[in-house]
Each structure stands twice: as structure tokens, then as C-alpha cells.
Amino acid sequence: MKNTKRDIETYKQKIKKRGFRLTETRMVILDVLLKSSGELDAEELFLLSHKKHPKIGMATIYRTLRLLEKEGLVVRVGFYNNKAKYRIEESSGPLAEKPDIRPSKSGLDKKKFTGDAGYPLVTRYEGNLEDYKNVERINTIQNQLSQWLGELSKIKREKELALEDVIKDFGKVDKIVSYHENQRSNLIQILLDVQNEYRWLPKHVLLYVSSKLNIPLTDIYSIASFYKSFNLEPRGKYTIVVCTGTACHVRRSMYLLQRIANVLGIKHGDTTGNYKFTLETVNCLGCCALGPVMVLNNKYYSNPSTKQLEKLFSDLD
């Protein structure tokens, strides 16, 4: 069995003598080749190296193989299934000086080519030249795949978290339904309690209530959409209600409504993006003398200014 540690040190010295940087990726690739019991093609080498160094790409594999073969550290032993096979050069003797085969300033020799990284491709690579032309494209595809895998993992985690929330929701609904003795006749009160818990009636919760009480979902939606007190869309933690009745209207309640909308950055009937505030109107709040008036947290405010609104909203958690 090979003394891998000794071999690595030997090849480290050879690389240093050649004046090349001893990068982490080069050492990983050399280590895989030294520990391999047979020949490897570029794809096999990539799979084994990727396990040790996940950031290694196919472009790095091709460039390193090209360099190591040029320097006599790796030899190509032939083609199998149209793929070049490589193994470590096991000769223990000193490396012979290699002639400089880089292209002259006058131009490229017809039988010599230079790759993107500046390493020459000599005539023995002519049959596989197209592979090296596509190295950057392969690397780009690999990076894109890695990015997609990361995004898929994120989506999977988000779905797992969403599922955990749904399971918690079902537990809360079970308690509410049990409190009302699982009676279908208590449906409206059950929906009110659910809305008090979530500030609206989520679809998955209504589906669960339908199954739990054996009531058609269409019947539940009919009730939820008929009564104005039920909300089928997400609501803010705080609801701001502006009176637009006759008394407040003549006192320019629409200007108050517009000021609130400008401060919150939403329109009448909308909810802020952080689900903190919902803005609504009613025909009368029963306090015409204070008009124009709004209600927030069960408190009445008579025609607050923009600065007062900003302070009032910012003080709420």
C-alpha cells in the first residue's frame, strides 16, 4: 500500500520546485489521485474531490489536470468511453526539464493551443480540445446548479416551518371547538373566537373547522362573508377606524382619512406590509361633536394632525 503522506510531501516539493503555488484545491486533487487504486477521468475526479472540497468546480479539475500533466506529475493513460483517464506519475526520479511550449509573440503554432488560464494545450489534446473550450460554460452551469440547490433547500425549510405553524394552528382550533362542545350550532361563536385568535379567518383553519364539525365549507364561507365582523383577509394588529358619516364628512373627515393614509403608506381598506395597521371607515361612531374623528385601541381622537399621527403610530409596539 502506498505511503500517501510521504507521496504527498514528495509531490509538494516537486510542485514548489516548478515554481507553482501549492493551492488547497491542487492538494485535494493530488490526494484523490494518490489514494485511487486505478485511473480516473475528469468527472470521477470531480466527484471524489467535491466531497473533500465542495467549492471545487469542473473548470478547476480540467485546469489542474492540464497543469499536472504538463509538469509530469500526472499521466493520461488512454480513453475509455470517450473520456480521458488519468493516474499519478509514480516515477521516483527527478523531473526532466520541460521545454517552454508557450506560443511565440509572432503567433500560435498550428499544432499548439493556449487555454483560458494560459496553460498550453499541445497536440495530444487535439481530439479533446472542445472539452476545454467549454470549461467556463461547465463551471457556470455548475455554479447555477449549486445556487438552485441552495434556493431549493431554503424553500424546503420555509415549507417545513409553514407546516409547523399549520400544526400549531390546528391545536388552537381543537381547543376552541372543544370549548364549544364540538357543537355545529355554535359555529358563529367558534368563528368569532378563531378570528379573535388570528385577527382574521385563514383558509386552512376554515377547512379544518369544516372537517371537524362536518359542515360544508361553502356554508362556512357564506356565514363568514355575510357578517361584516368577519374578515377573510389578513388584518393588522391595530385597526384604525375613521368616521365618514354626515357630521364628520362636512367637517372634512376625508382630509383626516388622507393624512392617515399618507402616514401609513396605504389606502383605505388596506393593511400595512408588516401587518401592524389596518385602515377602515364607518358611517358613524356616535360622537358627532368630536368630528372629524378616528378610533384606535378603543380611544377616540378628534382631527389629529400629521405629527400627532406619526407619534401616535410610532409609540405602538
HUSULNOR-V368526 format. One record per backbone hydrogen bond with DSSP energy under -1.0 kcal/mol. CO is the residue of the C=O (numbers start at 1). NH is the residue of the N-H. E is the energy in kcal/mol with one decimal. If there is no record, write none. Layout:
CO&NH&E + CO&NH&E
This chain:
2&4&-1.4 + 3&7&-2.6 + 4&8&-2.7 + 5&9&-1.9 + 6&10&-2.3 + 7&11&-2.6 + 8&12&-2.3 + 9&13&-2.0 + 10&14&-1.9 + 11&15&-2.4 + 12&16&-2.3 + 13&17&-2.5 + 14&18&-1.4 + 15&20&-1.9 + 16&19&-1.4 + 21&23&-1.5 + 23&27&-1.8 + 24&28&-2.0 + 25&29&-2.4 + 26&30&-2.4 + 27&31&-2.4 + 28&32&-2.2 + 29&33&-2.2 + 30&34&-2.7 + 31&35&-2.0 + 40&86&-2.9 + 41&45&-2.5 + 42&46&-2.3 + 43&47&-2.3 + 44&48&-2.1 + 45&49&-2.5 + 46&50&-2.9 + 49&53&-2.6 + 53&56&-2.4 + 57&61&-1.8 + 58&62&-2.5 + 59&63&-2.5 + 60&64&-2.5 + 61&65&-2.6 + 62&66&-2.3 + 63&67&-2.2 + 64&68&-3.1 + 65&69&-2.4 + 66&70&-1.8 + 67&71&-2.0 + 68&73&-2.6 + 68&74&-1.3 + 69&72&-1.2 + 73&89&-2.6 + 75&87&-2.1 + 78&85&-3.0 + 80&83&-1.0 + 83&80&-2.7 + 85&77&-2.2 + 86&40&-2.7 + 87&75&-2.6 + 104&107&-1.6 + 109&112&-1.9 + 113&121&-4.8 + 115&118&-1.5 + 119&115&-2.0 + 121&113&-2.8 + 122&125&-2.3 + 123&126&-1.9 + 125&128&-1.7 + 126&129&-1.1 + 129&133&-1.6 + 130&134&-1.2 + 132&135&-1.0 + 134&138&-2.6 + 135&139&-2.7 + 136&140&-2.3 + 137&141&-2.3 + 138&142&-2.5 + 139&143&-2.5 + 140&144&-2.2 + 141&145&-2.5 + 142&146&-2.4 + 143&147&-2.1 + 144&148&-2.5 + 145&149&-2.6 + 146&150&-2.0 + 147&151&-2.2 + 148&152&-2.8 + 149&153&-2.3 + 150&154&-2.0 + 151&155&-2.6 + 152&156&-2.7 + 153&157&-2.3 + 154&158&-2.5 + 155&159&-2.5 + 156&160&-2.2 + 157&161&-2.4 + 158&162&-2.4 + 159&163&-2.5 + 160&164&-2.1 + 161&165&-2.1 + 162&166&-2.2 + 163&167&-2.4 + 164&168&-2.0 + 165&169&-2.4 + 166&170&-2.4 + 167&171&-1.6 + 168&172&-1.9 + 169&173&-2.5 + 170&174&-2.3 + 171&175&-1.5 + 172&176&-1.9 + 173&177&-3.0 + 174&178&-2.4 + 175&179&-2.1 + 176&180&-1.3 + 177&182&-2.7 + 178&181&-2.0 + 180&183&-1.5 + 183&186&-1.3 + 184&187&-1.5 + 186&190&-2.5 + 187&191&-2.7 + 188&192&-2.2 + 189&193&-2.2 + 190&194&-2.4 + 191&195&-2.6 + 192&196&-2.0 + 193&197&-1.3 + 194&198&-2.1 + 195&199&-3.2 + 202&206&-2.0 + 203&207&-2.4 + 204&208&-1.6 + 205&209&-2.5 + 206&210&-2.6 + 207&211&-2.0 + 208&212&-2.8 + 209&213&-2.7 + 210&215&-1.8 + 216&220&-1.5 + 217&221&-2.5 + 218&222&-1.8 + 219&223&-1.8 + 220&224&-2.6 + 221&225&-2.3 + 222&226&-1.2 + 223&227&-1.9 + 227&230&-1.6 + 231&201&-2.6 + 238&278&-2.1 + 240&280&-3.1 + 241&295&-2.6 + 242&282&-1.9 + 245&249&-3.2 + 246&250&-2.3 + 248&253&-1.3 + 249&252&-1.8 + 252&256&-1.0 + 253&257&-2.5 + 254&258&-2.1 + 255&259&-2.2 + 256&260&-2.2 + 257&261&-2.2 + 258&262&-2.3 + 259&263&-2.2 + 260&264&-2.4 + 261&265&-1.9 + 261&266&-1.3 + 267&270&-2.2 + 270&279&-2.2 + 272&275&-2.2 + 275&237&-1.5 + 276&238&-2.9 + 277&272&-2.6 + 278&240&-3.4 + 279&269&-2.5 + 280&242&-2.4 + 282&244&-2.9 + 287&290&-1.8 + 288&291&-1.4 + 292&303&-2.3 + 293&243&-2.3 + 294&301&-2.8 + 295&241&-2.3 + 296&299&-1.3 + 299&296&-2.3 + 301&294&-2.2 + 305&309&-2.4 + 306&310&-2.5 + 307&311&-2.3 + 308&312&-2.5 + 309&313&-2.7 + 310&314&-2.1 + 311&315&-1.7
